[in-house]
Amino acid sequence: MTKIDRVPDTKQQWFKDAKYGLFIHWGLYSILAGEYKGKKTDHISEWIMNSLGIPAEEYEKLAKEFDPTEFNADELVRRAKEDWGMKYIVFTSKHHEGFAMYHSKVSPYNVVDATPCGRDILRELADACRKYDMKLGLYYSQSQDWHDPNGYVSHANGGEDQLKDDNDKKDFQYYLDHKVKPQLKEILSEYGDICLIWFDTPMGMTIEQSRECVETVKSMQPDCIVSGRVGNQLGDYMTTGDNFIPRLPFEGDWEVPATLNDTWGYNKDDNEWKNPDDIIRLLVKISSRGGNYLLNIGPKASGEVPKESIEILNTVGRYVNQNADGVFGTRRIDVYPYELDWAEFTGKDHKLFIHVFKPRKRLEILNCGNNVTKAYVLRDGRELEFDVSPTCEGDTMINVELPKDLREEKNYCVCLELEEVSPVFEPLRG
């Protein structure tokens, strides 16, 4: 089991309060959409170059086909802000394929110099984020680069022994000095305030090399936070495994990167779309345990966001916008002593939020050790009747009566205002 030796702390209030962000995986892999020369990948689609062993000189020809005429950064950022309720965006400035989605002077293998579109995608996103006051973070693959001869590779054909031998022969420090750090300086100096750098897969990086990446970021933008995947526990916050949620409330700052289907980059054959009800519950569960939910979309090569992604995010966004006080700025709370299949809890000063996911006639909350002063439906402020009574076991139970129109409804939130500062759950007593 992996052991976390320190509690990460960004020291950035915006990150602690944000709770919900948009991840965007977009690159040349979106052209292939999960298939190369008639062969489909059974791996995540943005790894297709690696998983199908496409030579760099063949893969780079895809750049000549990249012309995203349907990409509209302004509309995408507006939707993320207004319709979906998200607080920050993280965009893949360079993924493992090595292709820069901005105008890099370090490498001509970039979206302006190597494609017919000649558009600086990152510039368009940065401008839109400033317009809508949306925080912008950037994913940057610091260790794996399948286009650079000295970048690390994983899951290559030939087995683990061959892979290790190939990586040992690389001059990774040269790659770090001549591509990684110069490109980090570009994206941190030419695109305005960047809220975070989302590093990934540290591979064989030494603690000194991870520290070089961190120091490069901090030297350019001291307030820019660094993801845990910079390696060697030098990040400002913990990044969990993809789509993995800590079982219990976790101290410190952390984030769950997650997908809407089974892949990150666009795959035309991946129709395993998640139910928006499940996404809502996951968002609340992560918030309750103290983390942020970074939810991904993979635009098509044209720049169009799949309609299924938009439909899911629209539904989740309605819940988020109607119940914003119960999501944003909340803090991790105690473990509730009972397993509920119909609700999750979030909390903040003097408030306990009950997120109701299934139809109920009334809300019965056992073992809540707080004095409730008011109960109301969060989305419209409607006050609800409540009382406090003992249970058969001698514990306290808060009963909240629901009006008829709510009894057949799902996905709404009830706020209990409390005399005490923090919500407190009492342990079970025999």
C-alpha positions in Angstrom: 0.0 0.0 0.0 1.2 3.5 -0.8 2.0 5.6 2.3 1.5 9.4 2.4 4.3 10.8 4.5 3.0 14.3 4.7 -0.3 16.2 4.7 -0.3 18.4 1.5 -1.4 22.0 1.9 -1.6 24.4 -1.1 -2.0 27.4 1.2 -4.4 28.6 -1.4 -7.9 29.3 -0.3 -9.4 29.2 -3.8 -8.3 25.6 -4.2 -9.7 24.6 -0.8 -13.1 26.2 -1.7 -13.2 25.2 -5.5 -14.5 21.6 -5.2 -15.3 21.3 -8.9 -13.2 21.8 -12.0 -13.0 20.9 -15.7 -10.2 18.8 -17.2 -9.7 19.0 -21.0 -7.7 16.3 -22.8 -7.2 17.4 -26.3 -4.4 16.7 -28.8 -3.4 14.8 -32.0 -4.8 11.6 -30.5 -8.3 13.1 -31.0 -7.8 12.7 -34.8 -7.4 8.9 -34.4 -10.2 8.7 -31.9 -9.1 5.3 -30.7 -8.2 3.7 -34.1 -5.1 3.5 -36.2 -5.0 1.8 -39.7 -7.9 -0.3 -38.9 -6.7 -1.4 -35.4 -8.5 -0.2 -32.3 -6.8 0.4 -29.1 -8.2 -1.3 -26.0 -6.3 1.3 -23.8 -7.2 4.9 -23.1 -7.3 6.7 -26.4 -4.8 9.5 -25.7 -2.2 6.7 -25.2 -2.8 5.3 -28.7 0.7 6.3 -30.0 2.3 4.2 -27.2 -0.2 1.3 -26.9 -0.2 0.6 -30.7 3.5 1.3 -31.1 3.1 4.1 -33.7 6.5 5.4 -34.7 7.1 9.1 -33.9 7.8 9.9 -37.6 4.4 8.4 -38.6 2.4 9.9 -35.7 3.7 13.4 -36.2 2.1 13.5 -39.6 -1.2 13.8 -37.9 -0.4 17.4 -37.2 -1.1 18.1 -40.9 -4.7 17.0 -40.3 -5.4 19.1 -37.2 -7.8 21.9 -38.1 -10.4 22.4 -35.3 -12.8 24.7 -37.0 -15.6 24.0 -34.5 -13.5 24.8 -31.4 -14.9 27.9 -29.5 -12.9 28.7 -26.4 -15.2 31.5 -25.4 -18.3 29.3 -25.5 -16.6 26.4 -23.7 -15.3 28.6 -20.8 -18.7 30.4 -20.6 -20.5 27.0 -20.3 -18.0 25.7 -17.7 -18.5 28.9 -15.6 -22.3 29.6 -16.0 -24.0 26.4 -17.0 -21.8 23.7 -15.3 -20.8 25.7 -12.1 -17.1 24.9 -12.3 -14.4 27.0 -10.6 -11.3 26.1 -12.6 -10.1 24.6 -15.8 -7.1 22.4 -16.4 -6.0 22.0 -20.1 -3.4 19.7 -21.6 -0.7 22.0 -22.9 1.5 19.0 -23.7 0.5 15.4 -23.2 2.7 12.3 -23.4 2.6 12.5 -27.2 4.9 15.5 -27.0 2.8 17.8 -29.1 2.4 21.3 -27.7 -1.2 22.8 -27.9 0.3 26.3 -27.8 2.9 28.2 -29.8 6.1 26.9 -28.4 9.4 28.5 -29.5 11.3 25.5 -27.9 9.9 22.9 -30.3 8.3 23.4 -33.7 6.1 20.4 -32.9 3.2 22.6 -31.8 -0.3 23.6 -32.8 0.7 26.8 -34.6 3.8 25.8 -36.5 2.9 22.2 -37.4 -0.8 22.4 -38.3 -2.9 24.0 -41.0 -5.0 25.8 -38.4 -2.2 28.1 -37.1 -4.2 28.8 -34.0 -2.7 29.1 -30.5 -5.3 27.0 -28.6 -3.9 27.8 -25.2 -4.0 31.5 -26.0 -7.7 31.3 -26.9 -8.5 29.5 -23.7 -6.4 31.9 -21.6 -8.2 34.9 -23.1 -11.6 33.3 -22.5 -10.7 32.5 -18.9 -9.7 36.1 -18.2 -13.0 37.3 -19.8 -15.1 35.0 -17.5 -12.9 35.2 -14.4 -12.2 31.5 -14.6 -9.0 30.1 -13.1 -6.8 28.3 -15.6 -4.4 25.5 -14.8 -2.2 23.6 -17.3 -1.5 19.9 -17.6 2.2 19.3 -18.6 3.7 15.9 -19.1 7.1 16.4 -17.6 8.6 12.9 -17.8 6.9 10.9 -20.6 7.4 12.3 -24.1 7.1 9.8 -26.8 8.2 12.2 -29.5 11.4 13.3 -27.8 14.2 10.6 -28.0 15.1 11.3 -24.3 11.6 11.4 -22.9 10.5 8.4 -20.8 8.2 5.8 -22.2 5.9 3.3 -20.3 3.8 0.3 -21.5 6.0 -0.1 -24.5 6.1 -3.3 -26.5 8.9 -5.6 -25.5 8.2 -6.2 -21.8 9.3 -4.5 -18.6 13.0 -5.5 -18.9 13.2 -4.0 -22.4 11.3 -0.9 -21.3 13.7 -0.4 -18.4 16.7 -0.9 -20.6 15.4 1.6 -23.2 14.7 4.2 -20.5 18.1 3.7 -18.8 19.7 4.7 -22.1 18.0 8.0 -22.3 19.6 11.3 -21.3 16.6 12.4 -19.3 18.4 15.3 -17.7 19.2 16.7 -21.1 15.5 16.4 -22.0 14.6 18.1 -18.7 17.0 21.0 -19.3 16.4 21.5 -23.0 12.6 20.9 -23.4 10.7 20.6 -20.1 12.0 23.6 -18.1 12.1 25.9 -21.2 8.5 25.0 -22.1 7.4 25.4 -18.5 8.8 28.9 -18.6 6.9 29.6 -21.8 3.5 28.6 -20.5 4.1 30.4 -17.2 5.3 33.7 -18.8 3.2 34.2 -21.9 -0.4 33.2 -20.9 -1.2 35.2 -17.8 -1.8 33.9 -14.3 -1.8 30.1 -14.2 -3.4 28.7 -11.1 -1.7 25.3 -11.1 0.6 23.0 -13.1 -0.8 19.5 -13.4 2.3 17.3 -13.8 1.8 13.6 -14.5 3.6 10.2 -14.3 6.9 11.0 -12.7 8.4 7.7 -13.8 12.1 7.5 -12.9 12.5 11.1 -11.9 14.9 11.7 -9.0 13.9 13.9 -6.1 16.4 16.5 -7.5 14.7 16.4 -10.9 11.2 16.7 -9.4 12.5 19.7 -7.3 13.9 21.3 -10.5 10.4 21.2 -12.0 8.8 22.7 -8.8 11.4 25.4 -8.6 10.9 26.3 -12.2 7.2 26.8 -11.6 7.7 28.8 -8.4 10.4 31.0 -9.9 8.0 32.1 -12.6 4.7 32.3 -10.6 5.1 31.8 -6.9 1.4 31.4 -6.3 1.0 28.7 -8.9 0.4 25.4 -7.2 2.0 22.0 -8.3 0.2 18.7 -8.5 1.4 15.7 -6.5 2.3 13.9 -9.7 5.5 16.0 -10.0 6.8 13.0 -8.0 8.8 12.4 -4.8 6.0 13.9 -2.6 7.0 17.5 -3.6 3.6 18.6 -4.9 1.4 21.1 -3.1 -1.6 18.8 -3.1 -2.4 15.1 -3.5 -3.7 13.8 -6.8 -5.5 10.5 -6.3 -5.5 7.6 -8.8 -7.7 8.3 -11.8 -11.4 7.9 -10.9 -10.4 6.7 -7.3 -11.9 8.3 -4.2 -10.4 8.0 -0.7 -12.6 5.8 1.4 -12.6 8.1 4.4 -12.3 11.9 4.9 -8.7 12.8 4.1 -6.8 15.7 5.7 -5.1 18.3 3.5 -5.7 19.3 -0.1 -6.4 16.7 -2.7 -8.2 16.2 -6.0 -9.8 13.3 -7.9 -9.2 13.4 -11.7 -12.1 11.6 -13.3 -13.7 10.8 -16.6 -17.3 10.9 -18.0 -16.8 7.6 -19.8 -13.8 5.2 -19.9 -11.2 7.4 -21.6 -9.8 10.9 -21.4 -9.1 11.8 -25.0 -11.9 11.4 -27.5 -12.7 7.8 -28.6 -15.5 7.4 -31.1 -16.3 3.9 -29.8 -16.4 4.6 -26.1 -20.1 5.0 -25.2 -19.8 4.0 -21.6 -21.2 7.3 -20.4 -21.8 7.7 -16.7 -25.2 8.6 -15.3 -25.4 12.2 -14.2 -27.1 11.1 -11.0 -23.9 9.2 -10.2 -21.7 12.2 -11.1 -23.7 14.4 -8.7 -23.3 11.8 -5.9 -19.6 11.5 -6.6 -19.1 15.3 -6.5 -20.9 15.5 -3.1 -19.0 12.5 -1.7 -15.7 13.9 -2.7 -16.6 17.3 -1.3 -17.8 15.7 2.0 -14.4 13.9 2.3 -12.5 17.1 1.7 -11.4 17.0 -1.9 -11.9 18.5 -5.3 -13.5 16.8 -8.3 -11.7 17.4 -11.7 -14.0 16.1 -14.3 -12.8 15.5 -17.9 -14.1 16.1 -21.4 -12.3 15.0 -24.6 -13.1 17.2 -27.6 -13.2 15.7 -31.0 -10.5 16.6 -33.5 -12.9 19.3 -34.9 -13.0 20.9 -31.5 -16.6 19.9 -30.9 -17.4 18.6 -27.4 -19.3 15.3 -27.6 -23.0 15.9 -27.0 -23.2 13.2 -24.4 -20.6 15.1 -22.3 -22.6 18.3 -22.6 -25.8 16.6 -21.6 -24.3 15.1 -18.5 -22.6 18.3 -17.5 -25.7 20.4 -18.0 -27.7 18.1 -15.7 -24.9 18.1 -13.0 -24.6 21.9 -13.5 -28.2 22.5 -12.7 -27.8 20.7 -9.3 -24.5 22.5 -8.6 -25.9 25.9 -9.4 -29.1 25.4 -7.4 -27.1 24.0 -4.4 -23.9 26.0 -4.6 -23.8 26.8 -0.8 -23.8 23.0 -0.1 -20.9 22.3 -2.5 -18.4 25.2 -2.7 -16.4 26.2 0.4 -17.5 23.1 2.3 -15.0 21.3 4.5 -14.5 17.6 5.3 -16.7 16.3 8.0 -16.8 13.4 10.3 -17.7 9.9 9.1 -21.5 9.4 9.5 -22.0 6.3 11.7 -24.7 4.8 9.4 -24.6 3.7 5.8 -27.2 5.7 3.8 -28.2 4.8 0.2 -30.2 8.0 -0.2 -28.0 10.8 1.0 -24.6 12.3 1.5 -23.6 15.1 3.8 -21.4 18.2 3.4 -20.8 20.9 5.9 -19.4 24.4 6.7 -19.6 26.8 9.6 -23.0 26.5 11.4 -24.5 24.4 8.5 -25.1 20.7 7.7 -26.2 20.0 4.2 -28.2 16.9 3.4 -28.0 16.0 -0.2 -31.0 13.8 -1.0 -30.6 11.4 -4.0 -33.7 9.3 -3.7 -37.4 10.0 -3.0 -38.2 10.2 0.8 -41.3 11.1 2.9 -39.1 12.6 5.6 -35.5 12.9 6.5 -34.4 11.0 9.6 -30.9 11.9 10.7 -29.7 9.8 13.6 -26.7 10.5 15.9 -26.3 14.2 14.9 -24.9 15.9 18.0 -25.9 19.4 17.0 -28.7 21.8 18.0 -30.7 22.7 14.9 -32.1 26.2 14.6 -33.6 26.1 11.1 -34.2 23.7 8.2 -34.9 24.7 4.6 -34.7 23.6 1.0 -31.4 25.1 -0.3 -32.5 25.9 -3.8 -35.5 28.1 -2.9 -35.1 28.8 0.8 -38.4 27.1 1.7 -38.5 26.5 5.5 -39.2 22.9 6.7 -40.7 21.7 9.9 -38.4 19.6 12.1 -38.2 18.1 15.5 -35.7 16.2 17.7 -36.6 12.9 19.4 -34.8 9.9 20.9 -34.5 6.7 19.0 -35.1 3.2 20.3 -31.4 2.9 21.1 -31.4 6.1 23.1 -29.6 8.2 20.4 -30.8 11.5 19.0 -32.8 11.7 15.8 -33.6 14.8 13.8 -36.8 14.5 11.8 -37.3 16.8 8.9 -40.8 16.7 7.3 -40.9 17.1 3.6 -43.8 18.8 1.6 -45.7 16.6 -0.8 -44.0 18.0 -3.9 -40.6 16.9 -2.6 -41.5 13.4 -1.6 -41.3 11.9 -5.1 -38.3 14.0 -6.1 -34.5 13.2 -6.2 -31.4 15.3 -6.3 -32.1 18.2 -4.0 -30.4 19.6 -0.8 -31.7 20.5 2.6 -29.7 22.8 4.9 -29.8 22.5 8.7 -28.6 25.6 10.4 -26.7 24.8 13.6 -26.0 26.6 16.9 -22.5 25.0 16.9 -19.8 25.9 14.4 -19.2 22.4 13.0 -21.5 19.5 12.2 -20.8 16.7 14.7 -21.9 13.0 14.3 -22.2 11.0 17.5 -20.8 7.4 17.6 -23.1 4.4 17.9 -23.9 3.3 21.4 -24.8 -0.2 22.5 
